[in-house]
Amino acid sequence: MSHYSSKWIKVSEPYPQVLHVEFARAPVNAFSVEFLTAYGHLLDTITSDGYDVRALVISSVFPKIFVAGLDLNDAASLGGDGADTSRDNARAGLQFRKKVLSMQHSILAPERASFPVIAATHGHIIGLGVDMIAACDIRYTASNSSFSIKEVDIGLAPDIGGLAFLTKITGNQSLIRELTYTARPFSAAVAEKAGLVSRVVEGGRDEVVKAALELAKFIASKSPVAVSSSKHLITHSRDHNVPENLAYTGAWQAAALMTNDIGEALRATSAKEAPKFVPLNIQTRLSKL
């Protein structure tokens, strides 16, 4: 899938309707603003193109590291110089806010996707790497993984999305505060116990990627209308109370229940065969590769 791959991101289609996105910025997948922007743009472009994707897995090409956090050169440029009186600090702050919001927008690309995004983590997942996976639908990790909310160690609070997600994902304010304030590493077992990941796969990169792709393949066999609708409604439920979500679900389902996928699922069940669901997006600008 050369039209989606770029200099630091590899994209392949190991199964029909399943994409595999691999981070490949040597030597350790340190994310620059350019790298992060390319990641968000990729997921947004796949969605807007109408390519028939029903699940997507993200991983790293480097077995010992998933993401090393923010590129230190970019991190150095984030700090302010209090001795610099040649600029208006309020205006500089507003410009910096625009940069932070742009980075947050890229991190949130998995939420905007109509299909589930599955993170297959392995090795070290540091700083920005934790932010990135927090925005994914499902998180698997290898048993050799080590996580760290590292930002405090370089003099800043996490600001790209992790803190917005992590307390909601884990439901444990005390643990997330401890891990954030100390920046200490924590294991795959701790991540699973806290609810950050739903499965620990014994082994390393190859094993967790295989498991994640098998899950993606299974999800891709389901009705894309049902899966996409479920994703949207689960996300809505996170940010709204129960009565609001129930009312919204009723309005959403008024349209979604008109899908032909229900009839196809019943037909396939009766015939004891696999259902054949049409793409979620009827029209596409790209031909199937």
N, C-alpha and C positions, 0 to 999 in steps of 0.2 A: 504494500500500500504506500508506494513512494510519494503519492500526492498528499499524504497526511504526515509522513515522517519529516523531521527537520534535523538540524545539525546536532541537537542534544536529545531528541525524542524519537524513538523507533516505534512504528505502529505496524502490527500484523493482524491477520485474521485466522487464528488457528482452527476455529470452527465456524460454520456458517452463522452469521449474525452476532459473533462474539469477537470483540477486538481486544488486543493485548498492547498496552502502552507501556514502554520501557524507558526509564530515565537513563541517559547515557552521557552525562557531562563528566568527563575524566578530570581529576582522578577519583572524586568522592561524591559527585552529585551535589556540590555546593550550589545553592540556588541564587542566581543574580536576579535583578528585576527583569532583565530580558528573558531569562529562562522561565521565570514564573509567569510572565505575560504570555509566552509561547504556549505554556501548558493550558492556561485558561482559554486562550484563543483556539487551541486544538479542540477541546471539548465543545466549545460553543459552535465551532465550524462544523463538526460532525453532526451536531443536532440541526443546525440551520440548513445544511446540505440535504437533509432528509435521507441520509444513508441508512440502510436497514440494519441498525445496531440494536440488539435486544439486551446486551449486557457487556460491560467493559471491565477489564482487569488492569490495574496499574502495578508495576513492580520496578526493579532496578536491574540493569545488566551486570552490576557489580555484586558478586555474592556476599561480600562482607559488609556492604553498606547500602542502605535504602536511600536515605537523604542525610547529608551532613549538616543541614541547616542553611542559614543565609550565608552567602559568600562574604568573607570577612572584608573584602574591598568595598562591597556595597554597604556592609554594616558600619564601616568607619565613616562613610559619608552621611550616615543618619544623624550622628551627634552634632549638637550645636556648639558654637564657639561664643561663649559669653563675653569674651574680650573684643569681639568684632562689633564695632559701633558704626560701621559703614552702611549697614542695612537696617531696614525697619523690621524688627523681630516679629511683629504681628503679621506682616505680609509674608515673611519667610515661613512663619508657622502655618499660614493658610495654604501656601504652596506645598509644604510638606504633608499637610493633611490630604491633599489631592493624591499624592503619591501613595500614602497608606491606604486610602480608599480604593485606589486602582489595584493594589496588591490584594486587598481583601476580596475584590471582585473576582480576581483570578482564582483565589483559593476556593471560592464558592461555586466554581464551574460545575463540580459534580452534582450539586443540588439543582442547578438549572437544567441539567441533562434529563431527557425524558426516559432514559434507561438507567438501570442500577449500575453504580460504579463500585467495584470491589477492590479494596486495597490488599495486596499480598506483600506484607512487609517481612524483611529479613535483615540480619546484621544490625547495624546501628541506625536508629531512627531518631534524629536529633533536631530539636528546635522547630524550625519551619516544617520539618517532616511530620511532626506530631500534628501541627495545624492542618496540613494537607490531608492526612488520613481521617481527621476528625470530621471533615466535610463529606466523606464517602458514605455510601449506604451500608456497606458491610466491610468488616475488617478481619482478615485472617493474618496470623503471624507465625513465623517459624520459631521453633524452640530456642534457636540461637540468638534471638532478637534482644536488643537492649534499647530502651527508650530513654529520652531525656528532654524535659522542658527546659531548655538551656539558656533562654534569653537573659535571665538575671545575671548570669556569669559574664555577659558582655555589656552589662550596664543598662538594660532596658526591660520593660515589662512586655510580655507577649502581646502583640497588637494586631496580628494578621487573622485571628479567628479562633485560635485554640481555646482561649479562656471562655469565649462565648459558647463553645460546644461542650467542653470537657465536663463541666459540672452537670450539664443536662444528660450527657451520655452516661456518666458514672453514678450520678445521684449522690456523690460523696464530696461535699465541700471540704471537709477536713483533709482528705487525701490529696485532692488537687491543689489546695493551698500549700500543703507540705512539699509536694513535688515541684511546685512552681517556685516557692521561696528558696528552696535548697538547691534546685537544679540537679539533684542527684539522679543517677541512672536507676531505672527500674526494669525488672525482667519481664519476659513474656508471661510468666505465671502471674505476676502482679497485675499486668495489663488485662489478663483474662478475668482474674478475680474481681477487678474493679469494673469490668464491663466494657473496657475500651476496645477489646477484641472479642469476637464471638467464638473463635477457635484457635488453639495452638496446634500447629502441625509439627510433628517430630521431624527434625532435620534442619535443612537450610533453604536456600533460595529455590532450588529445583523442586523440592517437595511441596513448599507452600504455593508456588506458582501453579504446579500441577493441580493441587486441591482447589485453588481459586478458579482455575479455568474449567474444571469439572463442574463446579457450582454454577459458573456463568453459563455453561452449556445447558445445564438443567433448567435454569431460569429462562434461557432463550427458547425453550420448547413450550413455554406457557403463552397464554394470550398476551400480546404486547399492550393491548388496551387495559387488561386487568392489572398487569404489573405496573405500568406507568401510572395508572390511576391510584393504585395502592401506595406507590412511592409518594405521589403528590399529597395524598390524604394523611399519610403518616407524618410527613414534614409539617403539614398544617396543624396537626394535633399537638406537635411539640411546642408550637408558638401560640396556641389558643387554648381556652378552657373547654371542658367537655361539651356544654351546650352549644358553644360557637362551632366546634368541630362537627357536631352532629347535624346542625343546621346546614353547614357548608357541604357536608357529605351528601345530604339530601339533594341539594341543588346540583352538585357535581354528577351524581348518579342519574339524575333525570335525563342527562345527555348520554352518559357513558353506557347506561343499560340498553341503549338502542343499537349497540354493536352486534354485528353478525358473528362475533367470536363465540357468543353463548350457544348459538345454534350449531356452529362447527364443533365446539367442545362436546356437546351432547351427541352429535352425529358420530364423532370419532369414538366416544365411549361405547355407544351402541354397536359400532362396527368392530370394536376392539382393535383399533389402529391409532396411530399417532395423528393428532389434529394438524391441519395445515392452515396456519393463520397468515393473513396477508400483512405486509408491512404497516407499521403504525402511520407512517407518512406515505400517502398514496402516490404522490409525485416526487421525483428525485431528479437532481441535476447530474447525478453520477450514475454510470452504468455499473452493474455488478462486476467485480473483478474475478 
